[in-house]
Amino acid sequence: MRSRVLIADDDPELRLLLRLMLARDGYDVIEAETGEQVLQRAIDSSPALILLDIMMPGINGFETCRQLKSDGRSSRVPVIFVTALGDRQSREQGLAAGADDYVVKPIDPKELRRRIQAFVQQNGSDPVLGPLQAKAT
């Protein structure tokens, strides 16, 4: 079983770019367009990591992150905000909401890959082997 990454963004082109990049790196990818979808898919699919936009229809990314981190079923899943909001106040608000990292668009694919890999490995998961097999090796 490969590690899953949940991509949450209302921009279909960015989701496609991230999906292709992550699939090439050996991850299973799940997508969401709204905060409500993120909350449901995070519980249903047990991702190893969530890439979360802030400005989405419905529940915004800040509130989505707060809800993820307050739910015992998803509280340990690392969340990386991937957003166009690069100001200090937004960054601080994102980290205060419980995000583990914060990346400003436009993204540097190499940098984002390194950050994703670091969080997935830190949680004892491997993109190809998945969480249980990686801990056993």
MDAnalysis code that builds the backbone (N, CA, C; Angstrom):
import MDAnalysis as mda
import numpy as np

u = mda.Universe.empty(411, n_residues=137, atom_resindex=np.repeat(np.arange(137), 3), trajectory=True)
u.add_TopologyAttr("name", ["N", "CA", "C"] * 137)
u.add_TopologyAttr("resid", np.arange(1, 138))
u.add_TopologyAttr("resname", ["MET", "ARG", "SER", "ARG", "VAL", "LEU", "ILE", "ALA", "ASP", "ASP", "ASP", "PRO", "GLU", "LEU", "ARG", "LEU", "LEU", "LEU", "ARG", "LEU", "MET", "LEU", "ALA", "ARG", "ASP", "GLY", "TYR", "ASP", "VAL", "ILE", "GLU", "ALA", "GLU", "THR", "GLY", "GLU", "GLN", "VAL", "LEU", "GLN", "ARG", "ALA", "ILE", "ASP", "SER", "SER", "PRO", "ALA", "LEU", "ILE", "LEU", "LEU", "ASP", "ILE", "MET", "MET", "PRO", "GLY", "ILE", "ASN", "GLY", "PHE", "GLU", "THR", "CYS", "ARG", "GLN", "LEU", "LYS", "SER", "ASP", "GLY", "ARG", "SER", "SER", "ARG", "VAL", "PRO", "VAL", "ILE", "PHE", "VAL", "THR", "ALA", "LEU", "GLY", "ASP", "ARG", "GLN", "SER", "ARG", "GLU", "GLN", "GLY", "LEU", "ALA", "ALA", "GLY", "ALA", "ASP", "ASP", "TYR", "VAL", "VAL", "LYS", "PRO", "ILE", "ASP", "PRO", "LYS", "GLU", "LEU", "ARG", "ARG", "ARG", "ILE", "GLN", "ALA", "PHE", "VAL", "GLN", "GLN", "ASN", "GLY", "SER", "ASP", "PRO", "VAL", "LEU", "GLY", "PRO", "LEU", "GLN", "ALA", "LYS", "ALA", "THR"])
u.atoms.positions = np.array([
    [0.845, -1.191, 0.000],
    [0.000, 0.000, 0.000],
    [0.881, 1.243, 0.000],
    [0.647, 2.123, -0.944],
    [1.427, 3.353, -1.050],
    [0.842, 4.432, -0.156],
    [1.687, 5.375, 0.258],
    [1.216, 6.494, 1.074],
    [0.294, 7.386, 0.262],
    [-0.724, 7.913, 0.944],
    [-1.695, 8.793, 0.296],
    [-1.437, 10.238, 0.693],
    [-1.611, 11.117, -0.286],
    [-1.561, 12.552, -0.037],
    [-2.884, 13.129, -0.510],
    [-3.492, 13.928, 0.351],
    [-4.739, 14.621, 0.016],
    [-4.394, 16.022, -0.444],
    [-4.766, 16.352, -1.675],
    [-4.562, 17.686, -2.239],
    [-5.882, 18.428, -2.164],
    [-5.890, 19.575, -1.499],
    [-7.110, 20.349, -1.342],
    [-6.911, 21.741, -1.919],
    [-7.503, 21.982, -3.074],
    [-7.404, 23.278, -3.735],
    [-8.564, 23.393, -4.700],
    [-9.136, 24.597, -4.842],
    [-10.247, 24.773, -5.768],
    [-9.777, 25.010, -7.201],
    [-8.467, 25.101, -7.428],
    [-7.907, 25.302, -8.766],
    [-7.594, 23.939, -9.386],
    [-8.382, 23.513, -10.399],
    [-8.165, 22.190, -10.987],
    [-6.797, 22.046, -11.659],
    [-6.265, 23.134, -12.200],
    [-4.949, 23.053, -12.848],
    [-3.844, 22.789, -11.828],
    [-3.904, 23.433, -10.683],
    [-2.906, 23.183, -9.644],
    [-3.039, 21.765, -9.102],
    [-4.289, 21.308, -8.907],
    [-4.479, 19.932, -8.441],
    [-3.879, 18.944, -9.435],
    [-4.068, 19.190, -10.721],
    [-3.508, 18.307, -11.747],
    [-1.982, 18.301, -11.664],
    [-1.377, 19.473, -11.585],
    [0.082, 19.573, -11.489],
    [0.604, 18.807, -10.269],
    [-0.023, 19.031, -9.121],
    [0.410, 18.346, -7.899],
    [0.157, 16.844, -7.982],
    [-0.992, 16.454, -8.538],
    [-1.304, 15.030, -8.680],
    [-0.254, 14.328, -9.540],
    [0.112, 14.936, -10.667],
    [1.112, 14.325, -11.545],
    [2.470, 14.229, -10.853],
    [2.861, 15.290, -10.168],
    [4.142, 15.303, -9.463],
    [4.172, 14.219, -8.388],
    [3.120, 14.133, -7.590],
    [3.085, 13.173, -6.488],
    [2.956, 11.736, -6.988],
    [2.174, 11.531, -8.021],
    [2.043, 10.183, -8.588],
    [3.388, 9.708, -9.125],
    [4.128, 10.593, -9.752],
    [5.464, 10.264, -10.267],
    [6.405, 9.879, -9.128],
    [6.173, 10.460, -7.957],
    [7.004, 10.166, -6.789],
    [6.520, 8.945, -6.014],
    [5.459, 8.299, -6.493],
    [5.007, 7.060, -5.883],
    [3.878, 7.173, -4.882],
    [3.236, 8.326, -4.791],
    [2.134, 8.511, -3.845],
    [0.794, 8.236, -4.510],
    [-0.157, 7.758, -3.715],
    [-1.558, 7.748, -4.135],
    [-2.090, 9.139, -3.821],
    [-2.907, 9.679, -4.691],
    [-3.396, 11.047, -4.522],
    [-4.908, 11.053, -4.436],
    [-5.401, 11.800, -3.470],
    [-6.829, 12.041, -3.293],
    [-7.018, 13.543, -3.427],
    [-8.129, 13.961, -3.999],
    [-8.340, 15.386, -4.216],
    [-9.619, 15.871, -3.542],
    [-9.607, 17.171, -3.218],
    [-10.780, 17.838, -2.666],
    [-10.777, 19.283, -3.160],
    [-11.972, 19.841, -3.338],
    [-12.112, 21.229, -3.793],
    [-12.579, 22.165, -2.693],
    [-13.185, 21.613, -1.642],
    [-13.740, 22.443, -0.574],
    [-13.259, 21.935, 0.787],
    [-13.381, 22.795, 1.780],
    [-13.023, 22.393, 3.126],
    [-13.861, 21.225, 3.624],
    [-15.128, 21.225, 3.283],
    [-16.013, 20.144, 3.694],
    [-15.544, 18.805, 3.114],
    [-15.134, 18.820, 1.843],
    [-14.620, 17.594, 1.219],
    [-13.327, 17.139, 1.894],
    [-12.475, 18.084, 2.268],
    [-11.228, 17.742, 2.954],
    [-11.528, 16.997, 4.246],
    [-12.433, 17.536, 5.036],
    [-12.753, 16.921, 6.324],
    [-13.262, 15.495, 6.141],
    [-14.115, 15.279, 5.176],
    [-14.655, 13.941, 4.932],
    [-13.584, 13.000, 4.391],
    [-12.812, 13.455, 3.414],
    [-11.810, 12.581, 2.780],
    [-10.641, 12.287, 3.710],
    [-10.347, 13.197, 4.600],
    [-9.277, 12.942, 5.565],
    [-9.654, 11.783, 6.478],
    [-10.924, 11.654, 6.807],
    [-11.389, 10.560, 7.661],
    [-11.528, 9.275, 6.846],
    [-12.109, 9.376, 5.658],
    [-12.372, 8.194, 4.831],
    [-11.102, 7.540, 4.282],
    [-10.070, 8.329, 3.987],
    [-8.923, 7.791, 3.251],
    [-7.619, 7.729, 4.042],
    [-7.588, 8.255, 5.248],
    [-6.390, 8.228, 6.103],
    [-5.113, 8.625, 5.359],
    [-5.044, 9.867, 4.883],
    [-3.839, 10.276, 4.157],
    [-2.635, 10.386, 5.089],
    [-1.448, 10.275, 4.495],
    [-0.202, 10.460, 5.241],
    [0.116, 11.944, 5.379],
    [-0.496, 12.772, 4.519],
    [-0.207, 14.204, 4.480],
    [-1.345, 14.913, 3.759],
    [-1.586, 16.179, 4.136],
    [-2.591, 16.997, 3.459],
    [-1.945, 18.280, 2.973],
    [-2.101, 18.572, 1.679],
    [-1.713, 19.857, 1.099],
    [-2.990, 20.677, 1.012],
    [-3.032, 21.801, 1.711],
    [-4.287, 22.525, 1.908],
    [-4.169, 23.990, 1.487],
    [-5.058, 24.403, 0.595],
    [-5.157, 25.804, 0.211],
    [-5.947, 26.543, 1.292],
    [-5.786, 27.843, 1.359],
    [-6.536, 28.629, 2.336],
    [-7.834, 29.148, 1.742],
    [-7.752, 29.714, 0.554],
    [-8.929, 30.338, -0.062],
    [-9.670, 29.309, -0.916],
    [-10.680, 28.682, -0.292],
    [-11.497, 27.680, -0.968],
    [-12.963, 27.996, -0.704],
    [-13.845, 27.494, -1.562],
    [-15.272, 27.692, -1.300],
    [-15.697, 26.944, -0.039],
    [-16.711, 27.442, 0.621],
    [-17.186, 26.797, 1.842],
    [-16.257, 27.139, 2.994],
    [-15.915, 26.144, 3.773],
    [-15.017, 26.353, 4.914],
    [-13.620, 26.679, 4.379],
    [-13.041, 27.785, 4.846],
    [-11.701, 28.132, 4.350],
    [-10.646, 27.209, 4.950],
    [-9.434, 27.311, 4.457],
    [-8.354, 26.436, 4.889],
    [-7.994, 26.573, 6.351],
    [-8.043, 27.791, 6.892],
    [-7.727, 27.983, 8.309],
    [-8.674, 27.160, 9.187],
    [-9.979, 27.313, 8.934],
    [-10.967, 26.594, 9.737],
    [-10.894, 25.087, 9.472],
    [-10.658, 24.713, 8.232],
    [-10.510, 23.291, 7.905],
    [-9.361, 22.687, 8.698],
    [-8.242, 23.384, 8.742],
    [-7.082, 22.901, 9.485],
    [-7.407, 22.773, 10.971],
    [-8.058, 23.774, 11.532],
    [-8.440, 23.713, 12.952],
    [-9.303, 22.483, 13.232],
    [-10.261, 22.225, 12.344],
    [-11.141, 21.074, 12.547],
    [-10.388, 19.758, 12.391],
    [-9.486, 19.688, 11.419],
    [-8.667, 18.480, 11.242],
    [-7.852, 18.193, 12.498],
    [-7.232, 19.238, 13.032],
    [-6.343, 19.073, 14.178],
    [-7.102, 18.823, 15.485],
    [-8.391, 19.157, 15.526],
    [-9.168, 18.928, 16.738],
    [-9.892, 17.581, 16.719],
    [-9.832, 16.874, 15.605],
    [-10.483, 15.568, 15.476],
    [-9.427, 14.480, 15.685],
    [-9.630, 13.621, 16.639],
    [-8.666, 12.570, 16.943],
    [-8.339, 11.664, 15.764],
    [-9.237, 11.553, 14.812],
    [-9.004, 10.694, 13.645],
    [-8.050, 11.323, 12.637],
    [-7.880, 12.638, 12.680],
    [-7.024, 13.313, 11.699],
    [-5.993, 14.237, 12.340],
    [-5.979, 14.321, 13.647],
    [-5.127, 15.311, 14.322],
    [-3.641, 15.106, 14.105],
    [-3.224, 13.882, 13.844],
    [-1.788, 13.601, 13.669],
    [-1.328, 13.692, 12.218],
    [-2.240, 13.923, 11.297],
    [-1.878, 14.027, 9.883],
    [-1.238, 15.391, 9.638],
    [-0.003, 15.420, 9.120],
    [0.630, 16.706, 8.840],
    [-0.143, 17.485, 7.778],
    [-0.241, 18.790, 7.993],
    [-0.905, 19.684, 7.052],
    [0.101, 20.727, 6.592],
    [0.248, 20.843, 5.269],
    [1.069, 21.898, 4.677],
    [0.140, 22.826, 3.918],
    [0.088, 24.083, 4.343],
    [-0.662, 25.060, 3.559],
    [0.114, 25.360, 2.289],
    [-0.585, 25.333, 1.156],
    [-0.033, 25.732, -0.139],
    [-0.970, 26.823, -0.626],
    [-0.509, 28.083, -0.549],
    [-1.422, 29.207, -0.713],
    [-0.756, 30.395, -1.385],
    [-1.578, 31.267, -1.936],
    [-1.085, 32.522, -2.513],
    [-0.897, 33.591, -1.444],
    [-1.381, 33.338, -0.235],
    [-1.279, 34.328, 0.842],
    [0.106, 34.261, 1.478],
    [0.975, 35.177, 1.058],
    [2.350, 35.148, 1.528],
    [2.674, 36.129, 2.631],
    [1.692, 36.872, 3.130],
    [1.963, 37.864, 4.168],
    [2.187, 37.192, 5.524],
    [2.867, 37.890, 6.397],
    [3.221, 37.345, 7.706],
    [1.993, 36.991, 8.544],
    [0.973, 37.845, 8.497],
    [-0.232, 37.587, 9.286],
    [-0.897, 36.278, 8.861],
    [-1.003, 36.027, 7.568],
    [-1.612, 34.779, 7.087],
    [-0.772, 33.580, 7.491],
    [0.539, 33.699, 7.369],
    [1.444, 32.612, 7.764],
    [1.261, 32.294, 9.252],
    [1.233, 33.342, 10.084],
    [1.048, 33.142, 11.523],
    [-0.316, 32.530, 11.821],
    [-1.336, 32.986, 11.104],
    [-2.678, 32.446, 11.305],
    [-2.725, 30.970, 10.899],
    [-2.043, 30.624, 9.830],
    [-2.006, 29.230, 9.385],
    [-1.317, 28.322, 10.387],
    [-0.198, 28.772, 10.906],
    [0.517, 27.965, 11.905],
    [-0.282, 27.890, 13.205],
    [-0.959, 28.979, 13.567],
    [-1.798, 28.972, 14.767],
    [-2.995, 28.030, 14.611],
    [-3.448, 27.832, 13.375],
    [-4.564, 26.915, 13.116],
    [-4.130, 25.455, 13.227],
    [-2.811, 25.237, 13.293],
    [-2.302, 23.878, 13.458],
    [-1.494, 23.338, 12.306],
    [-1.278, 24.148, 11.258],
    [-0.496, 23.671, 10.112],
    [0.926, 23.334, 10.541],
    [1.487, 22.344, 9.892],
    [2.851, 21.913, 10.166],
    [3.866, 22.657, 9.312],
    [3.405, 23.228, 8.198],
    [4.298, 23.962, 7.303],
    [3.440, 24.894, 6.453],
    [4.115, 25.801, 5.752],
    [3.416, 26.843, 4.992],
    [4.251, 27.147, 3.756],
    [3.684, 26.925, 2.570],
    [4.370, 27.156, 1.299],
    [3.559, 28.160, 0.502],
    [4.250, 29.160, -0.045],
    [3.576, 30.217, -0.801],
    [3.668, 29.915, -2.305],
    [2.524, 30.076, -2.985],
    [2.468, 29.946, -4.453],
    [3.091, 31.182, -5.077],
    [3.690, 31.082, -6.243],
    [3.873, 29.861, -7.013],
    [4.886, 28.945, -6.325],
    [4.614, 27.667, -6.402],
    [5.433, 26.706, -5.676],
    [6.699, 26.360, -6.448],
    [7.713, 26.008, -5.714],
    [8.935, 25.427, -6.266],
    [8.765, 23.917, -6.098],
    [8.564, 23.182, -7.186],
    [8.282, 21.750, -7.064],
    [9.353, 20.975, -6.288],
    [10.608, 21.298, -6.482],
    [11.673, 20.581, -5.761],
    [11.575, 20.831, -4.260],
    [11.337, 22.073, -3.885],
    [11.218, 22.406, -2.463],
    [9.998, 21.717, -1.851],
    [8.871, 21.756, -2.557],
    [7.664, 21.118, -2.036],
    [7.872, 19.621, -1.897],
    [8.518, 18.996, -2.873],
    [8.817, 17.556, -2.789],
    [9.628, 17.229, -1.543],
    [10.654, 18.039, -1.279],
    [11.500, 17.793, -0.101],
    [10.677, 17.905, 1.181],
    [9.821, 18.890, 1.245],
    [9.007, 19.074, 2.449],
    [8.030, 17.918, 2.633],
    [7.390, 17.506, 1.551],
    [6.456, 16.378, 1.615],
    [7.191, 15.127, 2.070],
    [8.305, 14.841, 1.441],
    [9.075, 13.646, 1.783],
    [9.502, 13.661, 3.246],
    [9.931, 14.814, 3.742],
    [10.368, 14.916, 5.135],
    [9.225, 14.598, 6.092],
    [8.039, 15.127, 5.831],
    [6.907, 14.870, 6.723],
    [6.446, 13.421, 6.648],
    [6.409, 12.867, 5.443],
    [5.963, 11.483, 5.297],
    [6.948, 10.544, 5.984],
    [8.237, 10.778, 5.812],
    [9.242, 9.932, 6.463],
    [9.222, 10.121, 7.980],
    [9.019, 11.339, 8.422],
    [8.966, 11.626, 9.850],
    [7.834, 10.846, 10.522],
    [6.762, 10.637, 9.795],
    [5.622, 9.907, 10.339],
    [5.739, 8.400, 10.123],
    [6.914, 7.953, 9.696],
    [7.134, 6.519, 9.544],
    [6.462, 5.912, 8.351],
    [6.357, 6.669, 7.289],
    [5.709, 6.173, 6.094],
    [6.647, 6.336, 4.913],
    [6.478, 5.499, 3.936],
    [7.265, 5.537, 2.710],
    [6.284, 5.681, 1.557],
    [6.590, 6.503, 0.531],
    [5.604, 6.719, -0.531],
    [5.211, 5.447, -1.259],
    [6.122, 4.493, -1.387],
    [5.801, 3.279, -2.125],
    [5.358, 2.162, -1.195],
    [6.053, 1.978, -0.076],
    [5.737, 0.872, 0.819],
    [4.535, 1.138, 1.709],
    [4.295, 2.389, 2.032],
    [3.188, 2.732, 2.915],
    [3.628, 2.731, 4.363],
    [2.725, 3.082, 5.276],
    [3.095, 3.299, 6.663],
    [3.536, 2.043, 7.413],
    [2.862, 0.943, 7.257],
    [3.197, -0.239, 8.057],
    [4.476, -0.910, 7.579],
    [4.624, -1.039, 6.286],
    [5.800, -1.706, 5.748],
    [7.061, -0.901, 5.983],
    [6.974, 0.430, 5.915],
    [8.154, 1.278, 6.103],
    [8.678, 1.142, 7.528],
    [7.798, 1.020, 8.508],
    [8.233, 0.876, 9.896],
    [8.875, -0.483, 10.130],
    [8.472, -1.477, 9.373],
    [8.992, -2.823, 9.560],
    [10.369, -3.011, 8.951],
    [10.766, -2.148, 8.023],
    [12.067, -2.317, 7.364],
    [13.170, -1.639, 8.112],
])
